[in-house]
Amino acid sequence: MGGSDEHIESMMHERRHFPPPRHGSERAHIPGPEAYDDLRDQAARDPEGFWAERAKALLDWDSEWDTVLEADWETPEFKWFAGGKLNACANCLDRHVASGRGEKTALIWQGEPEDDVRQFTYAELRDEVVKFAKVLKKWGVGKGDRVAVYLPMIPELPIAMLACARIGAVHSVVFAGFSAHSLQNRIQDCEAKVLITADAVIRAGKQIPLKTNGDEALEACPSVEHCIVVNRAGLDVAMHEGRDVWWHDAVAGDDGTDCPPESMDAEDLLFILYTSGSTGKPKGVVHTTGGYLTYTAQTTQWVFDIQEDDVYWCTADIGWITGHSYILYGPLALGATTVMFEGVPSYPQPDRFWQVVEKFKVTIFYTAPTVIRALMREGPQWTETRDLSSLRLLGSVGEPINPEAWMWYHDHVGKGELPVLDTWWQTETGGIMISAVPYATTLKPGSASQPLPGIEADIVDRDGEPVGPNRGGHLVVKTPWPGMLRNVYGDPARYKSTYFERFPGMYESGDSARMDEEGYFWIMGRLDDVINVSGHRLGTAEIESALVAHEAVAEAAVVGMPHEVKGQAIYAYVTLKSTFQENDELRKVLRQHVRTEIGAIATPEIIQFAPGLPKTRSGKIMRRILRKIAADETNAFGDTSTLADPTVIADLIDGKNLLG
Ligand code: PRX
């Protein structure tokens, strides 16, 4: 494991406070501190009664549950609303059509090319989903089958996900920036029956082929019977006879019949989403239907205070959990208008996000600190030439937002008025866990504020004892919540060992944090060997395996290094086999190799050739030392007495200095 408790120390002392705005509070879901305290007390007094009432108020159920919660921390096994029946797609679409919102805009899609815009009302989106649900059925997909979705940010992505949900199939979305190899691993792990992909991704004005990755992945995926291909860029791609079909051909000639939503048990799987852990291959995080949808709908309402006339935009990619929960399921369950954007913040120029805000009069905007830091660098002028007056709330997610970035966001995007809601959560938690509530919480830049009502989070030491105010420790959750992951797909032992073993009766997040005297949480970062690059989790073990898979590499150790825009970047120490020469050409080859093996986000920022790595006498690499060298903190290495060969440190520092 990376950090032991002695390294958990927070250096941050931020004193600025921002009370909640008054304007807008009259109609807010949580209009002020009293209403908030009431909710928190209710939830604490009777958690099951509280969540049962929420589940009923937020969703339409085909039939009610037998039990609200069955929790066994030992096995572990958690069930929310077991025996209850519902369909996630019907809750996101049909019921809104039935209740008179059919003509309301559900989805606004802005493609990267300015003129590529598609808008769907709730009725239109439902029709598209029904059409595609029938295609899936026709191709043999049924309840419980897994469907891999490897698509760019185009409307077919949410349509495919909702179509799966409609027929009770389990979607497994793989971010389109991942490589063929990563896609292959994920398909093999969940044994998907169908792959949905596209000819290409359009990004920053370029076309990046995607179907070729799909083909390469499918060379070793016997479970996949069919591949459905969206024509995004008009590329001429090879179609495999009998296996591949174009999306537009598959839906052509639709007979207009309905495809009634499958009534699912609350605990039936809704989706699998892979995420990196500290060891081994990525974990298939399992989310189920009733709890996940209750939780995402509830948190969307509390944190973003969505009202009937809001235009809400979350800039994440749907390939990550943020997009699943806060572009798709949360907002649509509430009947909101959600914006989906195919492009990037800086293309064709650094005002693109603000241009989209202006164009659609976006009212609620949710992005990542890395975006804010990148735009900060470009200067505030880009926020000044666009009309941002429609905005009323700003959100942040993915990594700690440093107070300077918070202030810039607040001052330049929020014109010194709008609340910035820093939301802490994880793929595993399904939805936001720690966050301010816009009209009830006084904000402190850099703090995610407090756990939401119904969430009991704490900071504990290595023995699981609460550390008390202003001491760093392990961030844990002490009571079950409806959005929590239910398993690691196909690997319950890993589910237990990763999240529930170290601190009995608690969920271990893997993050460190400190709580101040007012109960505000200050998240410090990962305690395990996970690197957070631009808000994306990457396991060091995965990158190391990719490097070692190259013929020139004998050994590799990867750590995170501080990076101004990305938060963290990847620093790789590589020991070559004796027959290979250290040179810049090989460095380039290795960077490209990792890119091909995992994806562009995993490309090492720096590769340092190292004849030796700092190891203990038992052969364990001391990453703490490597992290310090990467961060140029070479004055205090702590205890190095267990090193087998202490001279490697000096060699590594010399090597680093040569890199410049
Ligand atoms: O370290 C925390 C960081 O991102 C991790 C979760 O990554 P992932 O599962 O990919 O989900 C990202 C989007 C929810 C956490 O363990 N993290 C996420 N949000 C914050 C954060 N760190 C600090 N502050 C946040 N607001």
Residues whose N, C-alpha, C, O or C-beta is under 5 A from the ligand:
A	BS01	PRX	T322 S396 V397 G398 E399 P400 I401 D422 T423 W424 W425 Q426 T427 E428 A448 S509 D511 I523 G525 R526 G535 R537
